[in-house]
Amino acid sequence: LTSLNQEKDEEAAVTIQRWYRQRIRLKEKLRLESLLQQKKNELNRSRNEDVQRTVSKYELEQQEEEEKQRRRAVKMQAARKVAIENLKKKREEKKNEREKIVQEEMQIQEAKVRKKTS
């Protein structure tokens, strides 16, 4: 009877030890899986930050390019306006010059007519 109890106690002890080792292995496995997931999360976060930095850089470059194009367009518009004003002035000057020549020719003709009549 005593040896039977002792045998049962030993079997129970072996079962408890097996269960305990299994529990320790399971805890270690869960710890390692958790650590692995943490590392994956850190890597993804780092990648996301890199992507966000790259996107932000490209957005900034695009905004700068748009600003350059806008400034270029404003300069071209101003240059066009100046060119148009200069063209108008030249046309006005030519018109005035033609009128002056016509006036001078009329005065010459009038002087000739006066000379003939006198």
Secondary structure, DSSP 4 states (H G I P E B T S, - for coil): -HHHHHHHHHHHHHHHHHHHHHHHHHHHHHHHHHHHHHHHHHHHHHHHHHHHHHHHHHHHHHHHHHHHHHHHHHHHHHHHHHHHHHHHHHHHHHHHHHHHHHHHHHHHHHHHHHHHH-
